[in-house]
Amino acid sequence: MLKLSSLYEVDRFLKQSEVFLSYGEPDFEQDLRTMQKLRDVSKGKS
């Protein structure tokens, strides 16, 4: 599909696309809190 011929090309592509593979539970929890805040702001809550 992307026709990347080596692991290094894949790594470079992911970094250029700002895709981070070390995404753990603390990252998920922070993203969840951020999404909840954004949802509250969009509904007019502070």
PDB file of N, CA, C and O in Angstrom:
ATOM      1  N   MET A   1       0.816  -1.177   0.000  1.00  0.00           N
ATOM      2  CA  MET A   1       0.000   0.000   0.000  1.00  0.00           C
ATOM      3  C   MET A   1       0.871   1.256   0.000  1.00  0.00           C
ATOM      4  O   MET A   1       0.752   2.084  -0.903  1.00  0.00           O
ATOM      5  N   LEU A   2       1.741   1.410   0.995  1.00  0.00           N
ATOM      6  CA  LEU A   2       2.638   2.562   1.023  1.00  0.00           C
ATOM      7  C   LEU A   2       3.938   2.302   0.270  1.00  0.00           C
ATOM      8  O   LEU A   2       4.670   3.229  -0.076  1.00  0.00           O
ATOM      9  N   LYS A   3       4.205   1.036   0.027  1.00  0.00           N
ATOM     10  CA  LYS A   3       5.407   0.613  -0.696  1.00  0.00           C
ATOM     11  C   LYS A   3       6.700   1.105  -0.036  1.00  0.00           C
ATOM     12  O   LYS A   3       7.615   1.590  -0.702  1.00  0.00           O
ATOM     13  N   LEU A   4       6.744   0.965   1.290  1.00  0.00           N
ATOM     14  CA  LEU A   4       7.963   1.283   2.031  1.00  0.00           C
ATOM     15  C   LEU A   4       8.785   0.007   2.095  1.00  0.00           C
ATOM     16  O   LEU A   4       8.285  -1.046   2.489  1.00  0.00           O
ATOM     17  N   SER A   5      10.045   0.107   1.707  1.00  0.00           N
ATOM     18  CA  SER A   5      10.837  -1.107   1.523  1.00  0.00           C
ATOM     19  C   SER A   5      11.639  -1.537   2.744  1.00  0.00           C
ATOM     20  O   SER A   5      12.210  -2.628   2.750  1.00  0.00           O
ATOM     21  N   SER A   6      11.694  -0.701   3.774  1.00  0.00           N
ATOM     22  CA  SER A   6      12.470  -1.115   4.938  1.00  0.00           C
ATOM     23  C   SER A   6      11.841  -0.578   6.221  1.00  0.00           C
ATOM     24  O   SER A   6      11.013   0.333   6.192  1.00  0.00           O
ATOM     25  N   LEU A   7      12.242  -1.147   7.320  1.00  0.00           N
ATOM     26  CA  LEU A   7      11.777  -0.704   8.636  1.00  0.00           C
ATOM     27  C   LEU A   7      12.163   0.752   8.870  1.00  0.00           C
ATOM     28  O   LEU A   7      11.416   1.499   9.502  1.00  0.00           O
ATOM     29  N   TYR A   8      13.313   1.153   8.371  1.00  0.00           N
ATOM     30  CA  TYR A   8      13.770   2.539   8.540  1.00  0.00           C
ATOM     31  C   TYR A   8      12.856   3.517   7.801  1.00  0.00           C
ATOM     32  O   TYR A   8      12.572   4.608   8.296  1.00  0.00           O
ATOM     33  N   GLU A   9      12.410   3.124   6.635  1.00  0.00           N
ATOM     34  CA  GLU A   9      11.481   3.970   5.885  1.00  0.00           C
ATOM     35  C   GLU A   9      10.146   4.079   6.610  1.00  0.00           C
ATOM     36  O   GLU A   9       9.546   5.153   6.661  1.00  0.00           O
ATOM     37  N   VAL A  10       9.689   2.979   7.164  1.00  0.00           N
ATOM     38  CA  VAL A  10       8.446   2.989   7.935  1.00  0.00           C
ATOM     39  C   VAL A  10       8.599   3.902   9.145  1.00  0.00           C
ATOM     40  O   VAL A  10       7.724   4.723   9.419  1.00  0.00           O
ATOM     41  N   ASP A  11       9.701   3.764   9.864  1.00  0.00           N
ATOM     42  CA  ASP A  11       9.959   4.592  11.039  1.00  0.00           C
ATOM     43  C   ASP A  11       9.992   6.076  10.666  1.00  0.00           C
ATOM     44  O   ASP A  11       9.391   6.903  11.351  1.00  0.00           O
ATOM     45  N   ARG A  12      10.679   6.404   9.603  1.00  0.00           N
ATOM     46  CA  ARG A  12      10.761   7.794   9.146  1.00  0.00           C
ATOM     47  C   ARG A  12       9.378   8.329   8.774  1.00  0.00           C
ATOM     48  O   ARG A  12       9.024   9.454   9.126  1.00  0.00           O
ATOM     49  N   PHE A  13       8.606   7.519   8.063  1.00  0.00           N
ATOM     50  CA  PHE A  13       7.261   7.915   7.671  1.00  0.00           C
ATOM     51  C   PHE A  13       6.386   8.186   8.897  1.00  0.00           C
ATOM     52  O   PHE A  13       5.677   9.191   8.945  1.00  0.00           O
ATOM     53  N   LEU A  14       6.433   7.293   9.883  1.00  0.00           N
ATOM     54  CA  LEU A  14       5.623   7.471  11.085  1.00  0.00           C
ATOM     55  C   LEU A  14       6.028   8.721  11.854  1.00  0.00           C
ATOM     56  O   LEU A  14       5.167   9.459  12.334  1.00  0.00           O
ATOM     57  N   LYS A  15       7.323   8.965  11.975  1.00  0.00           N
ATOM     58  CA  LYS A  15       7.793  10.160  12.678  1.00  0.00           C
ATOM     59  C   LYS A  15       7.383  11.431  11.949  1.00  0.00           C
ATOM     60  O   LYS A  15       6.959  12.399  12.580  1.00  0.00           O
ATOM     61  N   GLN A  16       7.504  11.437  10.637  1.00  0.00           N
ATOM     62  CA  GLN A  16       7.100  12.607   9.845  1.00  0.00           C
ATOM     63  C   GLN A  16       5.595  12.849   9.963  1.00  0.00           C
ATOM     64  O   GLN A  16       5.132  13.986   9.877  1.00  0.00           O
ATOM     65  N   SER A  17       4.842  11.772  10.159  1.00  0.00           N
ATOM     66  CA  SER A  17       3.391  11.878  10.285  1.00  0.00           C
ATOM     67  C   SER A  17       2.958  12.101  11.733  1.00  0.00           C
ATOM     68  O   SER A  17       1.767  12.159  12.038  1.00  0.00           O
ATOM     69  N   GLU A  18       3.946  12.223  12.615  1.00  0.00           N
ATOM     70  CA  GLU A  18       3.725  12.423  14.049  1.00  0.00           C
ATOM     71  C   GLU A  18       2.885  11.307  14.663  1.00  0.00           C
ATOM     72  O   GLU A  18       1.977  11.555  15.456  1.00  0.00           O
ATOM     73  N   VAL A  19       3.210  10.066  14.277  1.00  0.00           N
ATOM     74  CA  VAL A  19       2.589   8.887  14.851  1.00  0.00           C
ATOM     75  C   VAL A  19       3.559   8.334  15.879  1.00  0.00           C
ATOM     76  O   VAL A  19       4.698   7.992  15.559  1.00  0.00           O
ATOM     77  N   PHE A  20       3.096   8.252  17.116  1.00  0.00           N
ATOM     78  CA  PHE A  20       3.967   7.816  18.202  1.00  0.00           C
ATOM     79  C   PHE A  20       3.516   6.439  18.678  1.00  0.00           C
ATOM     80  O   PHE A  20       2.362   6.245  19.057  1.00  0.00           O
ATOM     81  N   LEU A  21       4.437   5.501  18.651  1.00  0.00           N
ATOM     82  CA  LEU A  21       4.099   4.122  18.973  1.00  0.00           C
ATOM     83  C   LEU A  21       4.139   3.819  20.461  1.00  0.00           C
ATOM     84  O   LEU A  21       3.582   2.808  20.889  1.00  0.00           O
ATOM     85  N   SER A  22       4.773   4.655  21.257  1.00  0.00           N
ATOM     86  CA  SER A  22       4.842   4.405  22.692  1.00  0.00           C
ATOM     87  C   SER A  22       3.678   5.118  23.387  1.00  0.00           C
ATOM     88  O   SER A  22       3.875   6.084  24.123  1.00  0.00           O
ATOM     89  N   TYR A  23       2.486   4.629  23.140  1.00  0.00           N
ATOM     90  CA  TYR A  23       1.249   5.221  23.644  1.00  0.00           C
ATOM     91  C   TYR A  23       0.700   4.289  24.707  1.00  0.00           C
ATOM     92  O   TYR A  23       0.193   3.212  24.394  1.00  0.00           O
ATOM     93  N   GLY A  24       0.803   4.707  25.981  1.00  0.00           N
ATOM     94  CA  GLY A  24       0.395   3.847  27.074  1.00  0.00           C
ATOM     95  C   GLY A  24      -0.884   4.315  27.745  1.00  0.00           C
ATOM     96  O   GLY A  24      -1.538   5.257  27.294  1.00  0.00           O
ATOM     97  N   GLU A  25      -1.222   3.643  28.820  1.00  0.00           N
ATOM     98  CA  GLU A  25      -2.440   3.967  29.557  1.00  0.00           C
ATOM     99  C   GLU A  25      -2.449   5.404  30.080  1.00  0.00           C
ATOM    100  O   GLU A  25      -3.482   6.067  29.995  1.00  0.00           O
ATOM    101  N   PRO A  26      -1.328   5.911  30.622  1.00  0.00           N
ATOM    102  CA  PRO A  26      -1.340   7.312  31.061  1.00  0.00           C
ATOM    103  C   PRO A  26      -1.618   8.291  29.915  1.00  0.00           C
ATOM    104  O   PRO A  26      -2.290   9.304  30.109  1.00  0.00           O
ATOM    105  N   ASP A  27      -1.100   7.986  28.728  1.00  0.00           N
ATOM    106  CA  ASP A  27      -1.372   8.820  27.555  1.00  0.00           C
ATOM    107  C   ASP A  27      -2.863   8.792  27.214  1.00  0.00           C
ATOM    108  O   ASP A  27      -3.467   9.824  26.922  1.00  0.00           O
ATOM    109  N   PHE A  28      -3.439   7.593  27.257  1.00  0.00           N
ATOM    110  CA  PHE A  28      -4.861   7.443  26.968  1.00  0.00           C
ATOM    111  C   PHE A  28      -5.703   8.222  27.973  1.00  0.00           C
ATOM    112  O   PHE A  28      -6.646   8.917  27.594  1.00  0.00           O
ATOM    113  N   GLU A  29      -5.360   8.106  29.259  1.00  0.00           N
ATOM    114  CA  GLU A  29      -6.120   8.797  30.294  1.00  0.00           C
ATOM    115  C   GLU A  29      -6.041  10.309  30.120  1.00  0.00           C
ATOM    116  O   GLU A  29      -7.038  11.004  30.320  1.00  0.00           O
ATOM    117  N   GLN A  30      -4.873  10.830  29.750  1.00  0.00           N
ATOM    118  CA  GLN A  30      -4.732  12.263  29.503  1.00  0.00           C
ATOM    119  C   GLN A  30      -5.560  12.687  28.297  1.00  0.00           C
ATOM    120  O   GLN A  30      -6.217  13.727  28.331  1.00  0.00           O
ATOM    121  N   ASP A  31      -5.533  11.899  27.243  1.00  0.00           N
ATOM    122  CA  ASP A  31      -6.335  12.212  26.059  1.00  0.00           C
ATOM    123  C   ASP A  31      -7.824  12.188  26.387  1.00  0.00           C
ATOM    124  O   ASP A  31      -8.583  13.021  25.891  1.00  0.00           O
ATOM    125  N   LEU A  32      -8.240  11.247  27.212  1.00  0.00           N
ATOM    126  CA  LEU A  32      -9.637  11.153  27.616  1.00  0.00           C
ATOM    127  C   LEU A  32     -10.055  12.398  28.398  1.00  0.00           C
ATOM    128  O   LEU A  32     -11.126  12.952  28.152  1.00  0.00           O
ATOM    129  N   ARG A  33      -9.216  12.840  29.337  1.00  0.00           N
ATOM    130  CA  ARG A  33      -9.526  14.062  30.096  1.00  0.00           C
ATOM    131  C   ARG A  33      -9.615  15.269  29.164  1.00  0.00           C
ATOM    132  O   ARG A  33     -10.499  16.111  29.316  1.00  0.00           O
ATOM    133  N   THR A  34      -8.710  15.351  28.215  1.00  0.00           N
ATOM    134  CA  THR A  34      -8.726  16.463  27.267  1.00  0.00           C
ATOM    135  C   THR A  34     -10.004  16.443  26.435  1.00  0.00           C
ATOM    136  O   THR A  34     -10.626  17.486  26.235  1.00  0.00           O
ATOM    137  N   MET A  35     -10.404  15.270  25.948  1.00  0.00           N
ATOM    138  CA  MET A  35     -11.629  15.178  25.155  1.00  0.00           C
ATOM    139  C   MET A  35     -12.854  15.553  25.983  1.00  0.00           C
ATOM    140  O   MET A  35     -13.774  16.195  25.477  1.00  0.00           O
ATOM    141  N   GLN A  36     -12.871  15.151  27.263  1.00  0.00           N
ATOM    142  CA  GLN A  36     -13.998  15.499  28.126  1.00  0.00           C
ATOM    143  C   GLN A  36     -14.072  17.005  28.345  1.00  0.00           C
ATOM    144  O   GLN A  36     -15.162  17.578  28.339  1.00  0.00           O
ATOM    145  N   LYS A  37     -12.932  17.647  28.536  1.00  0.00           N
ATOM    146  CA  LYS A  37     -12.909  19.107  28.694  1.00  0.00           C
ATOM    147  C   LYS A  37     -13.406  19.791  27.433  1.00  0.00           C
ATOM    148  O   LYS A  37     -14.185  20.742  27.510  1.00  0.00           O
ATOM    149  N   LEU A  38     -12.964  19.318  26.271  1.00  0.00           N
ATOM    150  CA  LEU A  38     -13.404  19.904  25.007  1.00  0.00           C
ATOM    151  C   LEU A  38     -14.905  19.722  24.800  1.00  0.00           C
ATOM    152  O   LEU A  38     -15.586  20.621  24.307  1.00  0.00           O
ATOM    153  N   ARG A  39     -15.406  18.564  25.176  1.00  0.00           N
ATOM    154  CA  ARG A  39     -16.840  18.321  25.056  1.00  0.00           C
ATOM    155  C   ARG A  39     -17.617  19.278  25.961  1.00  0.00           C
ATOM    156  O   ARG A  39     -18.630  19.843  25.549  1.00  0.00           O
ATOM    157  N   ASP A  40     -17.137  19.457  27.192  1.00  0.00           N
ATOM    158  CA  ASP A  40     -17.797  20.363  28.129  1.00  0.00           C
ATOM    159  C   ASP A  40     -17.781  21.809  27.614  1.00  0.00           C
ATOM    160  O   ASP A  40     -18.779  22.522  27.722  1.00  0.00           O
ATOM    161  N   VAL A  41     -16.657  22.230  27.062  1.00  0.00           N
ATOM    162  CA  VAL A  41     -16.553  23.582  26.522  1.00  0.00           C
ATOM    163  C   VAL A  41     -17.516  23.767  25.347  1.00  0.00           C
ATOM    164  O   VAL A  41     -18.154  24.812  25.219  1.00  0.00           O
ATOM    165  N   SER A  42     -17.616  22.756  24.499  1.00  0.00           N
ATOM    166  CA  SER A  42     -18.496  22.866  23.336  1.00  0.00           C
ATOM    167  C   SER A  42     -19.963  22.890  23.740  1.00  0.00           C
ATOM    168  O   SER A  42     -20.801  23.387  22.987  1.00  0.00           O
ATOM    169  N   LYS A  43     -20.290  22.358  24.927  1.00  0.00           N
ATOM    170  CA  LYS A  43     -21.658  22.378  25.421  1.00  0.00           C
ATOM    171  C   LYS A  43     -21.936  23.607  26.282  1.00  0.00           C
ATOM    172  O   LYS A  43     -23.043  23.776  26.794  1.00  0.00           O
ATOM    173  N   GLY A  44     -20.918  24.471  26.440  1.00  0.00           N
ATOM    174  CA  GLY A  44     -21.097  25.696  27.204  1.00  0.00           C
ATOM    175  C   GLY A  44     -20.786  25.567  28.681  1.00  0.00           C
ATOM    176  O   GLY A  44     -21.066  26.482  29.455  1.00  0.00           O
ATOM    177  N   LYS A  45     -20.215  24.455  29.080  1.00  0.00           N
ATOM    178  CA  LYS A  45     -19.822  24.255  30.479  1.00  0.00           C
ATOM    179  C   LYS A  45     -18.377  24.696  30.632  1.00  0.00           C
ATOM    180  O   LYS A  45     -17.622  24.718  29.660  1.00  0.00           O
ATOM    181  N   SER A  46     -17.991  25.046  31.851  1.00  0.00           N
ATOM    182  CA  SER A  46     -16.588  25.435  32.085  1.00  0.00           C
ATOM    183  C   SER A  46     -15.908  24.549  33.078  1.00  0.00           C
ATOM    184  O   SER A  46     -14.731  24.749  33.378  1.00  0.00           O
TER     185      SER A  46
END
